[in-house]
Amino acid sequence: MGFRCGIVGLPNVGKSTLFNALTETAAAQAANYPFCTIEPNVGRVAVPDARLDEIARIAKSANEIETQIEFVDIAGLVRGASQGEGLGNQFLANIREVDAIVHVLRCFEGGDVTHVEGRVDPIADAETVETELMLADLESLERRVPNLVKKAQQGDKEAKIEASVLTQALDLLRASRPARLTQPRDAEEAKALQRAQLLTAKPVLYVCNVDEGDAADGNELSARVFEKAALEGAKAVVISAAIEAEIATLPADEREAFLSDLGLHETGLNRMIHASYELLGLITFYTAGPKEARAWTVHRGARAPEAAGEIHTDFERGFIRAETIAYDDYLKCGGETGAKDAGKMRAEGKEYVVQDGDVMLFRFNV
């Protein structure tokens, strides 16, 4: 199951600064020149979760273990990447390996940081990157689709499914629209589209990197990005990478006061992590006991045995039932015993679709 987000954007928009703050490391060198990140740096970060804190408190758990999401800091792209310009081929290959794209856009003025194209225009920047991705997808599909159509006409059922959905994607790309707007007719077409690994089929989160003074409410530049995201059905968040980098160096007990002084209720990184999690279509379920309370991740729509398999493959193979309590019921009833006494613990079978916030205990036999 993929929890991998690639941080992309033009050079010098704040990608590596953001990545450093995100992982609270200096693993990615941040510098004022293009291509300072040559190999993709990878960092796994915990997903902030107030519900887990409450569950651990009620269950009197000795430890808390958050679920995690992976971010990859990918080298900056320049115009012509689809033809191999700059680090184009490597950039495209790295994006192909992630599950979602976190697109950092420069939404701050200031002459001390050089813009690779000599101007500050986040919409143009977004279009530069997306155009290169679309050109790469277009070249790929123009080679593949004719062969698929030919096989489909000869009666190949799998080719017929692929030809149907990829022809639709190709038509979108020829109209300068991303492949993520493709509408598969059924689950088989959806799987075929996913197998195609099209760069522009991946979900996108726009991150508006603003100055410190705009961190709370954004600015005119970030407002334009939010409009673009709304039109595309994408997500957007406002972050000041400089602030996040500073917060990352502070002791944990000083961060809340620092945020309060800036008029912020939570870090921009927390918002970005949650938005990325939602972008991937993920939900969280929990297990709790005296030793630990733990958050686990599954894709929305997963059934109980699949969730059990996240803990251990034996749990999925020998699944009997899942004793399940909704998060709100767990809180109201003061934990597992109270929920059981109140009739709020349910015995769910193999067809149960896991709900976000479920507290679960799996029964299995192998």
N, C-alpha and C positions, 0 to 999 in steps of 0.2 A: 504494500500500500504506500502511495507516494505522499510525502509531506514536504516536498522540496520546492522552495521558491528561489528563483534566480533574480538577483538585483542587477538591473541593467540601466543603461542610459548613455548619453554622450559623455565624453571625457570631461572631467572637472565640474560635475554637477553635484558632487557630494556623496557619491556611492560608497567609496571606501571609508569616508568619515562616518557615514551611517552604519556601515558594517562593523567598524571598530567599536562603536558605541553599542551596537546590537549584541555583540558577543562579549563585550567588556574586555576585549583584548586588542593588541596592536598587530594582529595577524595580517591585516591588509595594510600595506603602506599607503598612506594618504599623502599626496604631493601635488603641487600645482603644475603638473605637466601630463600630457596624455600617456596612457598605457603603463601607469605606475603599478597597476595590477595586471600581471602577465598570466600567471596561472590562477584559475578560479580558487578563491579561498572559501572554505566551508566552515560554517559554525552552526552548532545546534543550540537552541535557546529554549528555555522553559516557557510555556504559555501561561501567563498570569491568570490565576483562577481563585477568586474569592470564595466560590462554592466549596472548593477543596479544603480551604481553611476552616470553614464551618463544619464540614463533615468530620475532619480530623479532630476538631474540638469536641464534638458530640461523642465520637467514638473513642475519645481519649487515646488517639493513636500516637505512638512514640515518634513516628516519622511521617513526612509528607513527600510524595513523589509526583511531581507535575508531569503532564504529557509534554512532548517536545515537538518542535518544528525546525526544519533545516533551511538555512539560508546560504546561498552561494553568491559570492561577490565576483561578477563576471567582468572581464576586461572591457573598457569603453569602446563603443562602436563609432565609426565615422561614415560619412556618405560614401557609397561605393562598396560597402562591406559584402554585399551579395555577389560582387565580382572579385572578392578577395582583397579589397583595399584595406590598409591598416592591418588589423588582426582579424579581418572579416571571417575567414573560414573557421578559425578557432572559436570566435564569438558565436557563430551560428551553431556549431557543434555543441558548445556548452549549453546554449539555450535549449537545444533539442532534448537534453537530459533532465530538465527540470519539469515540474508539474504545473507551475504557475509563474507569471512574470511580475516582479515588483519593479515598476518603471519609475526611476527617480528623475524628477524634472526640476531644473533650476528656476525658482520663482523669487529670486532676490537679485537686486542690482549690486553694483560694487565693482570697481575697476581692479582691485587687488587680486582677483581670481580670474584668470584668463578663460574666456569662452572659446571653445574650439572653432566656432564659426563667426566670432566677432560681434555677437549680439545676444540679448536676453529675450527669448521668445519661447516659452514652454510648449506652446501648441506646435510651432514649427519643429522644435526638438522631438516631440512625440511623433510627428509625422515623418521625420527623417528616419527614426528607428523603425517605425511600423512599415514604411515603404521598403526598406531593405529586407525586412522579414517577409513582406508580401512578394517581393521579387524572387526571393529564394524559394518560397512555396510555389509560385507560379511556374518557375523553371522545372521544379520537381514534378508537378502535376501535368504539365504539358508533355512530359516524357512518359508518364505512367498511364494517364487516362486513355489515350488511343488504344493501347494494348489491352486494357481492361474492357473497353467497349467491344473490341474484336472478340475477346474470349467470351464475353456475355452473349454476343450474337450466336456463338457456337454452342450455347447451352450450359456454360459453366455457372453454376448457381452462386458460388462465392464471388466470382468476378462480377456478376450482375448486381449484387449488393454493393460491392465496392464502387463499381462504375456509377451507380445511381447517386450515392452520397458525394463521391469525389468530383463528379461532373458539376454538381451544385456548388461545391467549394470552388472549383475552377472558374465557374461563371462569376462568383462573387469577387474573386481575385482579379479577374479581367476588368471588373467594374471598380477596381481600387477599394474594395471592401475586404475586411479580414475574414478568414475562414471560420472564426468562432461564431459568426452569424449564420452558419449552415444549420438547417433544421432537419435532422435525421427523422425518418418516418417511423422507425421502430428501434428496438434495442440492438438488433443486429447491425443496422446502419450506424448507430451510435458507436458500437464497438469497432466497426470498420474505420470510422473517422478517427477514433482514438489511435488505432494501430498505424494510421498514416503518419503520425507524429508531425503534423503540420505546425510550424512555428506560430502562425497567427490564429491557430485554434485554441491556444492556451489562454486561460483566463488572465486578466490584467488588473493590477492594482496600481494606480498612479499615486506616487508620493511627491507632494509639493514641498520642496525644500525652501524654506523661507528664512528671513532674518529673525533675530531674537525678538524684536519688537512686534513681529507679526505671528508669533508662534501660537497665540491664543485664538485669533480670529481669521488668520490668513490675510490675503491682500488681493488686489485686482488681478494679478497674474494667476494666483491659485484659484480664484473664482472662475476664471476662464477654463481651467483644467477640470473643475467640478462640473461645469456645463458640458464639456466634451465627454466626461465619464458618464453623465446621466444619459446622453444621447446614445451611447454605446452599450448601456447596461453594465458598465464597469463600476469599480469602486475607486474612491480617492480619499486620501487623508492629508492633513497638513502637519509637517514636522520641521523643526529647526535642527538640522544635523549638528550644528555647533553647540546648541544647548544640550542635546542628547549626549554628545561626546563629553561635555563637562559633567553632566549628571553621573555618567559612568565612572568618573574618577572619585566621586564623593562617597563617604561612608553611608551605609544604608539608612542610618538614623538621621542623616542630614538632608536627605533627598526631598522629603515631604515639605520641609520648610523652604527649601530652594524653589520648588515648584510653586508653592503658595505665593512667594514674593513675585513670581512672574505671572500670577493670575491663572495658573494651570492646575487642574485637578488630578491629572495623571500624565505620565510621560507620553510623548508622541510615539515612542517605540511600542508601548503597550497597545496603543490604538492600531499601530501597523501590524503587530503580531496577531491581534484578534481579527483584523480585516483579512489578513492572509489566510488565517485558519478558516474563516467563512468562505473565502474565495475558492478554497480547495474542496468545499462541500463537506467539511468534517464536523463531527459532533463528539461530545465527551460523555463517557459513562464512568462510574466510580466503583471501586471496591474499598471496603473499610474494615478495620479490625484493630486490636490492641497494638500490633506490631507496626502497621502502616496504613495510611489512607492514600489511595493512589488514583490518579486520573489516567484513563485510557482513551484512545482515539479510534474511531471507525468512520467510514464514509456514511453520510446520511442515507438511510434506506437499508442499512445492514441488518441482518437478522441475528437472533440471539446466538446461534452456534458460531457465526463469524466473529462476534464480539468475544466469545469464549476463547476462540483460537488466537486472539491477540494476547491473551495471558499465557496460554500453552496449547500446542497442537493437540495434546491428549484431551484437553477440555472440549475441543471441537469434535474430535473423533468419537469420544464417548459421551457426548452431550445427552443429558436426561431432561433437565429443566433449568430455568433461571429464576431464582427467587428475587423478585424485583420490587423496589420501592422508588416512587417518584421523588425527586429532590425536595420539593415543597413538603411532601408528606413526611420525609425523613426529618426535616427540620421541625415541623409542627409536633411530631410525635416524640421528639427527643431521641431518635435513633432506631435501630433495628427492633429491639424488644417492644418499644412503644408502638411502632408501626404494625408489628405483628399482632399485638393485643387489640389495636384499633381496626384490624382487618384491612390495613393498607398495604400489606405485603402480598404480592400476587405470584402465583406459580405460572410462569410463561413457558410455552413450548417452542419447538423448532421454527415455527412460522412467525414468531413475535418479532416485530420491527423495533429495534432499539430506539429509545427516545433520548434526546439530549438531556443530561442530568440524572438519568437512571442510576440508582445505587443497586448493584447486582451481586448475587452470590450464586455461583454455578455449581450444579450437581452433575456429576459425570461418573462413568464407569468404563474402564478399559481393561 
